[in-house]
């Protein structure tokens, strides 16, 4: 066998390599030729495309030299160039149009800036030189809108008292030298008496704005628009239109949330009064129109303002379980004397309804300064305030057949929870006066005017609505129960955080239904027979444990129906704590305007007063033989 030589193989490899190199060169040459051809074709196609005649640097140089004539000539040429491009359909021109537009905007912004600097000097009272006047005249066609806006702003400053008379006169002297400015603003600047008269009227508009009297503001502005003297004064009309839009926006922003809140709470009378104020200026607002239609449908045709004392009828928590209340125990006499049953309250409400009484919101009786207000009432009706006084839960009250606590049902309604002797709990809406009154209003909507319900005067020492919210209230409940012989009845829970959450939910539900929250004091204190120190300490406890949940309250219902008119220092303490309405028992409807608060009387619906209706004054509202359930009161 012979060995093969590698020489021939090496020669062959070299030949192959050279061929590959030649092949690559030919491909590269072909590609280069193709690229050149494409580039040449592009140049041929683009050689007729327009080119922006100037750059920003060209304009910068003109600005730096102060050569306004050159700058304006370039600007005019640029605008003509841009106009010629409109008739060009080629897509390649779009980038040129964009570039041109950007350059035009940039020039206009620069001219506006330079022109405003001149206007700013004039607004300070400086006079333009002839050269500056010429420059401004040349600038106006380029930045007209910006300059007009600036001059309108100076006029607004003058009208609003921020520019003095001599300064505005010197400013006007500069401005009217420029023809477009004279044409636009000459009617204002040419008559000094017109300027002064307009300024005086606008001053009244602004003063009304400080007082938030939007109706007066809008009426004054509307009067200017319709004043023959001012109708041709274009700059003033421009200002007034702008100011009217501003005031309207503020007015709408102020009233519309209140209107929505009134409608949510079924306070349709209050809503309608505010809608009438707005709808004049917003006659096509769909939301306003829809609310107005609802109000017109449900509100009485005529409303009067009641000027006599308003009846206040109060009751303590209801007897929900008569068998428990009248079981012969030690609590029966007090229950029979002070309380009424569900059936008796329902009868009383029906009698009041038949006698044309209507519930009103007690808050409408008094303003923020504690002054008496005459309340609106449907014509043919008599106003009535219902008060749930002495409102608290305790062991002895549970023994008297009163609801142990309140809860919310699945529909968000307040219900009472009765605790039976064996520990069983029963729930019903009618176990609390709140539920009875709500149900009656649902059956007779016209018994409530403007969504009114009643006032609940809380006592805080055992918590609220049957829920101690702190250990101090829990201990007070237990101490009271032990002292009164009902130590076996415990508060619902000692989970104070959870109790606070429940109380908050109950208060929210009451607020939604327009129940007012008032104070019956923290400790159920006897104001006439307590020292001023005791009274102040009671307030401290209220503010520490109750106010965080109820917020500020404005009415005080003297426990036991007492009043403290003979103790001005004590009534002053109540007033200083924001209690601008104070109420005690009285045999006749009565009110008295005191220093910073209103005193009113109330009559208690109770077993005793029903039996002594004439002496208590209850007979003017109802007859006891119609109301008193003698069969259940054993």
C-alpha positions as CSV (number, residue, x, y, z in Angstrom):
1,X,0.0,0.0,0.0
2,X,1.4,3.4,-1.0
3,X,1.1,6.7,1.2
4,X,-1.0,9.5,-0.6
5,X,0.7,12.8,-1.1
6,X,-1.0,16.1,0.5
7,X,0.5,18.5,-2.0
8,X,-2.3,18.5,-4.5
9,X,-4.9,19.0,-1.7
10,X,-3.2,22.2,-0.5
11,X,-3.2,23.7,-4.0
12,X,-7.0,23.0,-4.3
13,X,-7.8,24.7,-1.0
14,X,-6.0,27.9,-2.0
15,X,-8.0,28.0,-5.3
16,X,-11.3,27.6,-3.4
17,X,-10.4,30.5,-1.0
18,X,-9.5,32.9,-3.8
19,X,-12.8,32.1,-5.5
20,X,-14.7,32.9,-2.3
21,X,-12.9,36.2,-1.9
22,X,-13.8,37.2,-5.5
23,X,-17.4,36.3,-4.9
24,X,-17.6,38.4,-1.7
25,X,-16.1,41.4,-3.5
26,X,-18.6,41.2,-6.3
27,X,-21.5,41.0,-3.7
28,X,-20.1,44.1,-1.9
29,X,-19.8,46.0,-5.1
30,X,-23.3,45.1,-6.0
31,X,-24.7,46.2,-2.7
32,X,-22.7,49.5,-2.8
33,X,-24.1,50.1,-6.3
34,X,-27.6,49.4,-5.1
35,X,-27.3,51.8,-2.1
36,X,-25.9,54.5,-4.4
37,X,-28.7,54.0,-6.8
38,X,-31.3,54.2,-4.0
39,X,-29.6,57.4,-2.6
40,X,-29.5,58.9,-6.1
41,X,-33.2,58.1,-6.6
42,X,-34.1,59.6,-3.2
43,X,-32.2,62.8,-4.1
44,X,-33.9,62.9,-7.5
45,X,-37.3,62.5,-5.8
46,X,-36.6,65.0,-3.0
47,X,-34.8,67.7,-5.0
48,X,-38.1,69.5,-5.5
49,X,-39.3,69.1,-1.8
50,X,-39.6,72.5,0.1
51,X,-37.0,73.5,2.8
52,X,-37.9,75.7,5.7
53,X,-36.3,79.1,4.7
54,X,-35.1,80.0,8.2
55,X,-33.9,78.4,11.5
56,X,-34.4,79.5,15.0
57,X,-30.8,80.8,15.0
58,X,-31.7,83.3,12.3
59,X,-34.4,84.7,14.5
60,X,-32.3,84.7,17.6
61,X,-29.7,86.8,15.8
62,X,-32.3,89.3,14.7
63,X,-33.6,89.5,18.3
64,X,-30.1,90.0,19.7
65,X,-29.4,92.8,17.2
66,X,-32.8,94.4,18.0
67,X,-33.6,94.2,14.3
68,X,-37.3,94.0,14.6
69,X,-37.8,94.8,10.9
70,X,-35.7,91.8,9.9
71,X,-37.4,89.5,12.4
72,X,-40.8,90.5,11.2
73,X,-39.8,90.2,7.5
74,X,-38.6,86.6,8.2
75,X,-41.7,85.9,10.2
76,X,-44.0,87.1,7.4
77,X,-42.0,85.0,4.8
78,X,-42.3,82.0,7.1
79,X,-46.1,82.4,7.3
80,X,-46.3,82.7,3.5
81,X,-44.1,79.6,3.2
82,X,-46.5,77.7,5.5
83,X,-49.5,78.9,3.6
84,X,-48.1,77.5,0.3
85,X,-47.6,74.1,1.9
86,X,-51.3,73.7,2.4
87,X,-51.9,72.9,-1.3
88,X,-49.2,70.2,-1.3
89,X,-50.4,66.6,-0.9
90,X,-47.0,64.9,-0.7
91,X,-46.6,63.0,2.6
92,X,-42.9,64.0,2.7
93,X,-44.0,67.6,3.2
94,X,-45.7,66.9,6.6
95,X,-42.4,67.0,8.4
96,X,-41.6,70.4,6.9
97,X,-45.1,71.7,8.0
98,X,-44.4,70.4,11.5
99,X,-41.0,72.1,11.6
100,X,-42.4,75.3,10.2
101,X,-45.3,75.4,12.8
102,X,-42.9,74.8,15.7
103,X,-40.7,77.7,14.5
104,X,-43.7,80.0,14.0
105,X,-44.9,79.2,17.6
106,X,-41.5,79.8,19.0
107,X,-41.2,83.2,17.3
108,X,-44.7,84.2,18.5
109,X,-43.9,83.2,22.1
110,X,-40.8,85.3,22.0
111,X,-42.6,88.3,20.6
112,X,-45.3,87.9,23.2
113,X,-42.7,87.8,25.9
114,X,-41.0,91.0,24.7
115,X,-44.3,92.8,24.1
116,X,-45.6,91.9,27.6
117,X,-42.4,93.3,29.1
118,X,-43.4,96.7,27.5
119,X,-47.0,96.4,28.7
120,X,-45.7,95.6,32.2
121,X,-43.7,98.8,32.3
122,X,-46.7,100.7,31.1
123,X,-48.8,99.1,33.8
124,X,-46.4,100.5,36.4
125,X,-47.1,104.0,35.0
126,X,-44.0,104.3,32.7
127,X,-44.3,106.0,29.3
128,X,-43.1,104.3,26.2
129,X,-40.5,106.0,24.0
130,X,-41.4,106.4,20.3
131,X,-39.1,103.5,19.5
132,X,-41.0,101.3,22.1
133,X,-44.3,102.4,20.7
134,X,-43.2,101.6,17.2
135,X,-42.0,98.2,18.4
136,X,-45.2,97.4,20.1
137,X,-47.2,98.4,17.0
138,X,-45.0,96.0,15.0
139,X,-45.5,93.2,17.5
140,X,-49.3,93.4,17.8
141,X,-50.1,91.5,14.6
142,X,-47.9,88.6,15.8
143,X,-49.1,88.2,19.3
144,X,-52.5,89.9,19.4
145,X,-54.3,87.4,21.7
146,X,-51.6,87.5,24.3
147,X,-51.5,91.3,24.4
148,X,-55.3,91.6,24.6
149,X,-55.4,89.1,27.5
150,X,-52.7,91.1,29.3
151,X,-54.6,94.4,28.9
152,X,-57.8,92.8,30.0
153,X,-56.0,91.7,33.2
154,X,-54.8,95.2,33.8
155,X,-58.3,96.5,33.4
156,X,-59.6,93.8,35.8
157,X,-56.9,94.9,38.4
158,X,-58.1,98.5,38.0
159,X,-61.8,97.6,38.4
160,X,-61.0,95.6,41.5
161,X,-59.1,98.4,43.1
162,X,-55.5,97.1,42.6
163,X,-54.4,99.9,40.2
164,X,-54.8,103.6,41.1
165,X,-56.4,106.2,38.9
166,X,-53.3,108.0,37.8
167,X,-51.5,104.7,36.9
168,X,-54.4,103.5,34.7
169,X,-54.5,106.9,32.9
170,X,-50.8,106.7,32.0
171,X,-51.3,103.1,31.0
172,X,-54.2,104.1,28.8
173,X,-52.1,106.9,27.2
174,X,-49.6,104.3,26.0
175,X,-52.1,101.7,24.9
176,X,-54.4,103.9,22.8
177,X,-51.4,105.0,20.6
178,X,-51.6,101.5,19.0
179,X,-54.4,101.2,16.5
180,X,-55.6,97.6,17.4
181,X,-55.5,98.4,21.1
182,X,-57.4,101.6,20.5
183,X,-60.0,99.8,18.5
184,X,-60.4,97.1,21.2
185,X,-60.1,99.1,24.4
186,X,-60.8,102.7,23.4
187,X,-64.4,102.7,24.6
188,X,-63.2,102.0,28.1
189,X,-60.1,104.2,28.2
190,X,-61.6,107.2,26.4
191,X,-64.1,108.1,29.2
192,X,-62.7,108.6,32.7
193,X,-66.2,109.0,34.2
194,X,-67.3,105.6,32.8
195,X,-64.2,104.0,34.2
196,X,-64.8,105.4,37.6
197,X,-68.5,104.5,37.6
198,X,-67.7,100.9,36.6
199,X,-65.1,100.7,39.3
200,X,-67.6,101.8,41.9
201,X,-70.1,99.1,40.8
202,X,-67.5,96.4,40.8
203,X,-66.4,97.4,44.3
204,X,-70.0,96.7,45.4
205,X,-69.8,93.3,43.7
206,X,-66.6,92.4,45.5
207,X,-68.0,93.5,48.9
208,X,-71.0,91.3,48.4
209,X,-68.6,88.5,47.6
210,X,-66.9,88.9,50.9
211,X,-70.3,88.4,52.6
212,X,-70.9,85.4,50.3
213,X,-74.0,87.2,49.0
214,X,-73.9,85.5,45.6
215,X,-77.4,86.6,44.6
216,X,-76.5,90.3,45.1
217,X,-73.2,89.8,43.2
218,X,-75.0,88.3,40.3
219,X,-77.8,90.9,40.3
220,X,-75.2,93.7,40.3
221,X,-73.3,92.2,37.4
222,X,-76.5,91.5,35.5
223,X,-77.4,95.1,36.1
224,X,-74.1,96.3,34.5
225,X,-74.8,94.1,31.4
226,X,-78.2,95.7,31.0
227,X,-77.1,99.3,31.7
228,X,-77.2,101.4,28.5
229,X,-74.2,103.4,29.6
230,X,-72.0,100.3,29.7
231,X,-73.4,98.2,26.8
232,X,-70.9,99.5,24.3
233,X,-67.9,99.5,26.6
234,X,-66.6,96.2,25.3
235,X,-63.7,95.7,27.8
236,X,-66.0,96.2,30.7
237,X,-68.6,93.7,29.3
238,X,-65.8,91.2,28.8
239,X,-64.8,91.6,32.4
240,X,-68.4,91.3,33.7
241,X,-69.0,88.2,31.7
242,X,-65.9,86.6,33.1
243,X,-66.8,87.7,36.7
244,X,-70.3,86.3,36.3
245,X,-69.0,82.9,35.2
246,X,-66.6,82.9,38.2
247,X,-69.4,83.9,40.7
248,X,-71.7,81.3,39.2
249,X,-69.1,78.6,39.5
250,X,-68.6,79.5,43.2
251,X,-72.4,79.8,43.8
252,X,-73.0,76.4,42.3
253,X,-70.1,74.9,44.2
254,X,-71.5,76.3,47.5
255,X,-75.2,75.4,47.0
256,X,-75.2,72.2,45.0
257,X,-73.7,70.0,47.7
258,X,-76.2,71.4,50.2
259,X,-79.1,70.7,47.8
260,X,-77.9,67.1,47.2
261,X,-77.7,66.6,51.0
262,X,-81.2,68.0,51.5
263,X,-82.6,65.7,48.8
264,X,-80.8,62.7,50.4
265,X,-82.4,63.6,53.7
266,X,-85.8,64.3,52.2
267,X,-85.6,67.9,53.3
268,X,-87.4,69.0,50.1
269,X,-88.5,72.4,51.4
270,X,-84.9,73.5,52.2
271,X,-83.8,72.0,48.9
272,X,-86.5,73.9,46.9
273,X,-85.5,77.3,48.5
274,X,-81.9,76.8,47.3
275,X,-82.9,75.4,44.0
276,X,-85.0,78.5,43.3
277,X,-81.9,80.6,43.9
278,X,-79.7,78.6,41.6
279,X,-82.1,77.7,38.8
280,X,-82.3,81.3,37.6
281,X,-78.7,81.1,36.6
282,X,-78.6,77.4,35.7
283,X,-81.9,77.0,33.9
284,X,-80.8,74.0,31.9
285,X,-79.0,72.1,34.6
286,X,-80.6,68.6,34.4
287,X,-79.8,67.7,38.0
288,X,-81.3,70.9,39.3
289,X,-84.4,70.4,37.1
290,X,-84.9,66.8,38.3
291,X,-84.7,67.9,42.0
292,X,-87.0,70.8,41.4
293,X,-89.6,68.5,39.9
294,X,-89.5,66.2,42.9
295,X,-89.8,69.2,45.3
296,X,-92.8,70.6,43.4
297,X,-94.5,67.3,43.6
298,X,-94.1,66.7,47.4
299,X,-94.0,70.1,48.9
300,X,-97.1,71.9,50.1
301,X,-98.5,74.6,47.8
302,X,-98.4,77.3,50.5
303,X,-96.1,77.7,53.4
304,X,-96.4,80.3,56.2
305,X,-94.1,81.4,59.0
306,X,-95.3,80.4,62.5
307,X,-94.9,83.3,65.0
308,X,-96.4,81.7,68.1
309,X,-94.6,79.4,70.6
310,X,-94.1,75.9,69.1
311,X,-95.5,72.9,71.0
312,X,-92.9,70.5,72.4
313,X,-94.1,67.1,73.3
314,X,-91.6,64.8,75.1
315,X,-91.6,61.2,76.3
316,X,-89.2,58.9,78.0
317,X,-88.2,55.5,76.5
318,X,-91.2,53.4,75.7
319,X,-92.5,50.5,77.7
320,X,-91.9,47.7,75.2
321,X,-93.1,44.9,77.5
322,X,-96.2,45.9,79.6
323,X,-96.2,42.5,81.4
324,X,-92.7,43.2,82.7
325,X,-93.5,46.8,83.6
326,X,-96.7,46.1,85.5
327,X,-95.6,43.0,87.3
328,X,-96.0,44.4,90.8
329,X,-92.2,44.9,91.5
330,X,-90.7,48.0,93.0
331,X,-90.2,49.6,89.5
332,X,-93.9,49.5,88.6
333,X,-94.9,52.9,90.2
334,X,-92.2,54.8,88.4
335,X,-93.1,53.1,85.1
336,X,-96.8,53.8,85.5
337,X,-96.0,57.5,86.4
338,X,-93.4,58.4,83.9
339,X,-93.7,56.2,80.9
340,X,-96.1,55.3,78.1
341,X,-96.6,52.1,76.1
342,X,-96.3,51.4,72.4
343,X,-100.1,51.4,71.9
344,X,-100.4,54.7,73.8
345,X,-97.7,56.4,71.6
346,X,-99.4,55.2,68.4
347,X,-102.7,56.5,69.6
348,X,-101.2,59.9,70.5
349,X,-99.5,60.2,67.1
350,X,-102.8,59.5,65.4
351,X,-104.6,62.1,67.4
352,X,-101.9,64.7,66.7
353,X,-102.1,63.9,63.0
354,X,-105.9,64.2,63.0
355,X,-105.6,67.6,64.7
356,X,-103.3,68.9,61.9
357,X,-100.0,68.9,63.8
358,X,-96.9,68.5,61.7
359,X,-93.4,67.6,62.8
360,X,-90.8,70.3,62.3
361,X,-87.1,70.3,62.7
362,X,-86.4,72.0,66.1
363,X,-83.0,73.3,64.8
364,X,-85.0,75.7,62.6
365,X,-86.3,77.5,65.8
366,X,-83.0,79.2,66.6
367,X,-80.0,80.6,64.6
368,X,-76.3,80.3,65.4
369,X,-76.5,83.2,67.7
370,X,-79.2,81.7,69.8
371,X,-81.9,84.0,68.5
372,X,-85.5,83.0,67.8
373,X,-86.4,82.2,64.2
374,X,-90.0,82.0,62.9
375,X,-90.3,78.6,61.4
376,X,-91.9,77.6,58.0
377,X,-95.0,75.5,58.3
378,X,-97.5,74.2,55.7
379,X,-100.5,76.4,55.6
380,X,-103.3,74.9,57.7
381,X,-100.9,72.9,59.9
382,X,-99.6,73.5,63.4
383,X,-95.9,72.9,64.2
384,X,-94.8,70.2,66.7
385,X,-91.5,69.1,68.1
386,X,-91.2,65.6,69.4
387,X,-88.5,65.0,72.0
388,X,-87.3,61.7,73.3
389,X,-85.9,62.9,76.6
390,X,-84.0,61.2,79.4
391,X,-82.7,58.7,76.8
392,X,-80.5,56.0,78.3
393,X,-80.6,52.3,79.2
394,X,-80.0,50.8,82.6
395,X,-80.8,47.7,84.7
396,X,-83.8,49.2,86.4
397,X,-85.2,50.4,83.0
398,X,-84.8,46.9,81.6
399,X,-86.8,45.6,84.6
400,X,-89.4,48.2,83.7
401,X,-90.0,46.6,80.3
402,X,-87.9,49.2,78.4
403,X,-85.6,48.0,75.6
404,X,-82.3,46.8,76.9
405,X,-80.5,48.4,74.0
406,X,-81.0,49.5,70.3
407,X,-79.7,47.8,67.2
408,X,-79.8,48.2,63.5
409,X,-81.7,45.5,61.4
410,X,-80.7,44.4,58.0
411,X,-82.6,47.3,56.4
412,X,-80.7,49.8,58.5
413,X,-83.7,50.6,60.7
414,X,-83.5,51.2,64.4
415,X,-85.0,48.4,66.5
416,X,-85.3,47.8,70.2
417,X,-84.0,44.7,72.0
418,X,-86.1,43.5,74.9
419,X,-84.3,41.3,77.5
420,X,-86.6,38.8,79.1
421,X,-86.2,37.4,82.6
422,X,-84.8,34.1,81.3
423,X,-82.2,35.9,79.2
424,X,-84.0,35.6,75.9
425,X,-83.8,38.6,73.6
426,X,-86.7,39.8,71.5
427,X,-86.3,42.4,68.7
428,X,-88.8,44.6,67.1
429,X,-88.9,48.1,65.5
430,X,-91.8,49.1,67.8
431,X,-89.8,48.4,71.0
432,X,-88.3,51.9,70.6
433,X,-90.2,55.2,70.1
434,X,-87.8,55.9,67.2
435,X,-89.2,52.9,65.3
436,X,-92.8,53.8,66.2
437,X,-92.4,57.4,64.9
438,X,-90.6,56.3,61.8
439,X,-93.3,53.8,60.9
440,X,-96.0,56.4,61.5
441,X,-94.3,58.8,59.2
442,X,-93.9,56.1,56.5
443,X,-97.7,55.6,56.7
444,X,-98.4,59.4,56.8
445,X,-95.6,61.3,55.0
446,X,-97.4,64.6,55.4
447,X,-97.0,64.3,59.2
448,X,-93.4,65.3,58.7
449,X,-92.6,68.6,57.1
450,X,-89.2,68.9,55.4
451,X,-88.1,65.5,56.5
452,X,-88.4,66.3,60.2
453,X,-88.4,63.6,62.9
454,X,-87.6,64.6,66.4
455,X,-84.9,65.4,69.0
456,X,-83.2,62.8,71.2
457,X,-81.8,64.1,74.5
458,X,-79.1,61.7,75.6
459,X,-77.9,61.0,79.1
460,X,-74.4,59.6,78.9
461,X,-73.4,58.1,82.3
462,X,-74.2,54.5,81.3
463,X,-73.1,54.8,77.7
464,X,-75.3,55.4,74.7
465,X,-78.2,53.3,73.4
466,X,-77.4,50.5,75.9
467,X,-73.7,50.3,75.1
468,X,-71.0,51.4,77.6
469,X,-68.1,52.8,75.6
470,X,-65.6,52.9,78.4
471,X,-65.0,51.3,81.8
472,X,-66.3,54.3,83.7
473,X,-69.7,53.8,82.1
474,X,-69.6,50.1,82.6
475,X,-68.9,50.5,86.3
476,X,-71.6,53.2,86.6
477,X,-74.2,50.8,85.0
478,X,-73.3,48.0,87.4
479,X,-73.2,50.3,90.4
480,X,-76.7,51.7,89.5
481,X,-78.1,48.2,88.9
482,X,-76.8,46.9,92.3
483,X,-78.2,50.0,94.1
484,X,-81.6,49.6,92.5
485,X,-82.0,45.9,92.9
486,X,-81.4,44.8,89.3
487,X,-77.8,43.6,89.7
488,X,-78.6,40.5,87.6
489,X,-79.0,42.7,84.4
490,X,-75.6,43.3,82.8
491,X,-74.6,45.6,79.9
492,X,-74.6,44.0,76.5
493,X,-70.8,43.8,76.3
494,X,-67.6,45.1,77.8
495,X,-65.9,45.2,74.4
496,X,-65.7,48.9,74.4
497,X,-64.2,49.3,71.0
498,X,-67.0,47.2,69.4
499,X,-69.6,49.1,71.4
500,X,-68.2,52.4,70.1
501,X,-68.5,51.1,66.6
502,X,-72.2,50.1,67.2
503,X,-72.9,53.5,68.7
504,X,-71.4,55.3,65.7
505,X,-73.5,53.2,63.3
506,X,-76.7,54.0,65.3
507,X,-75.9,57.8,65.3
508,X,-75.2,57.6,61.5
509,X,-78.6,56.0,61.0
510,X,-80.3,58.6,63.1
511,X,-78.6,61.4,61.2
512,X,-79.7,59.9,57.9
513,X,-83.3,60.2,59.1
514,X,-82.9,63.8,60.4
515,X,-83.1,63.0,64.1
516,X,-81.4,65.8,66.2
517,X,-79.1,64.8,69.0
518,X,-79.3,67.0,72.2
519,X,-78.0,66.8,75.7
520,X,-79.8,65.7,78.8
521,X,-76.5,66.1,80.7
522,X,-74.0,63.4,81.4
523,X,-75.0,62.5,84.9
524,X,-78.7,63.4,84.6
525,X,-77.9,66.3,86.7
526,X,-80.4,68.6,88.5
527,X,-79.1,72.0,87.3
528,X,-81.0,74.2,89.8
529,X,-79.9,72.0,92.7
530,X,-76.3,71.5,91.7
531,X,-73.3,73.8,92.1
532,X,-71.6,75.5,89.2
533,X,-68.6,73.3,89.9
534,X,-70.8,70.2,89.5
535,X,-72.2,71.5,86.3
536,X,-68.7,72.2,84.9
537,X,-67.6,68.7,85.9
538,X,-70.6,67.2,84.2
539,X,-69.6,69.0,81.0
540,X,-66.1,67.7,81.3
541,X,-67.5,64.1,81.4
542,X,-69.7,64.8,78.4
543,X,-66.9,66.2,76.4
544,X,-64.6,63.3,77.3
545,X,-66.9,60.4,76.7
546,X,-69.9,61.6,74.6
547,X,-68.9,64.5,72.3
548,X,-66.4,62.4,70.4
549,X,-69.3,60.4,69.1
550,X,-72.1,62.9,68.8
551,X,-70.1,66.0,67.9
552,X,-71.3,69.4,69.1
553,X,-74.9,69.5,70.3
554,X,-76.9,72.8,70.5
555,X,-79.9,71.9,72.7
556,X,-80.2,71.1,76.4
557,X,-83.2,69.4,77.9
558,X,-83.2,69.9,81.7
559,X,-83.5,66.6,83.5
560,X,-86.7,66.2,85.4
561,X,-88.2,69.1,83.4
562,X,-86.5,71.7,85.6
563,X,-85.3,75.0,84.3
564,X,-82.7,77.4,85.6
565,X,-83.9,80.9,84.6
566,X,-83.4,82.1,88.1
567,X,-79.7,81.0,88.0
568,X,-78.2,83.2,85.2
569,X,-74.7,82.0,85.9
570,X,-75.7,78.4,85.2
571,X,-77.7,79.2,82.1
572,X,-74.6,81.2,80.9
573,X,-72.4,78.1,81.4
574,X,-74.9,76.1,79.2
575,X,-74.8,78.9,76.6
576,X,-70.9,79.0,76.7
577,X,-70.9,75.3,75.9
578,X,-73.0,75.9,72.7
579,X,-76.4,75.1,74.2
580,X,-78.4,77.8,72.5
581,X,-81.8,76.2,73.0
582,X,-82.8,75.2,76.6
583,X,-86.0,73.4,77.5
584,X,-87.9,72.5,80.7
585,X,-91.5,71.5,81.6
586,X,-94.4,74.0,81.4
587,X,-98.2,73.8,81.4
588,X,-98.5,76.0,78.3
589,X,-96.5,76.5,75.1
590,X,-93.9,79.1,75.9
591,X,-90.7,80.5,74.7
592,X,-88.5,83.3,75.9
593,X,-85.5,85.0,74.2
594,X,-82.6,85.2,76.6
595,X,-79.1,86.5,76.1
596,X,-77.6,84.2,73.5
597,X,-80.1,81.4,73.9
598,X,-83.8,80.6,73.5
599,X,-85.8,79.0,76.3
600,X,-88.8,76.8,75.3
601,X,-91.2,74.8,77.4
602,X,-92.3,71.1,76.8
603,X,-95.0,68.9,78.1
604,X,-94.3,65.2,79.0
605,X,-96.5,62.4,77.6
606,X,-96.6,60.1,80.6
607,X,-99.0,58.0,82.6
608,X,-99.3,60.6,85.3
609,X,-99.9,63.5,82.9
610,X,-102.5,61.6,80.9
611,X,-104.4,61.1,84.2
612,X,-103.9,64.8,85.0
613,X,-104.1,66.2,81.5
614,X,-105.6,69.5,82.4
615,X,-103.1,70.3,85.2
616,X,-100.1,69.2,83.0
617,X,-101.4,71.1,79.9
618,X,-101.5,67.8,77.9
619,X,-105.2,68.3,77.4
620,X,-104.6,70.9,74.7
621,X,-103.0,68.3,72.6
622,X,-105.0,65.1,73.3
623,X,-107.7,63.6,75.5
624,X,-106.4,61.0,78.0
625,X,-109.4,58.7,77.7
626,X,-108.5,58.2,74.0
627,X,-104.8,57.5,74.7
628,X,-104.5,55.8,78.1
629,X,-104.5,52.0,77.9
630,X,-106.0,51.3,81.3
631,X,-106.4,47.6,80.5
632,X,-102.6,47.1,80.3
633,X,-101.9,49.3,83.3
634,X,-102.8,47.1,86.2
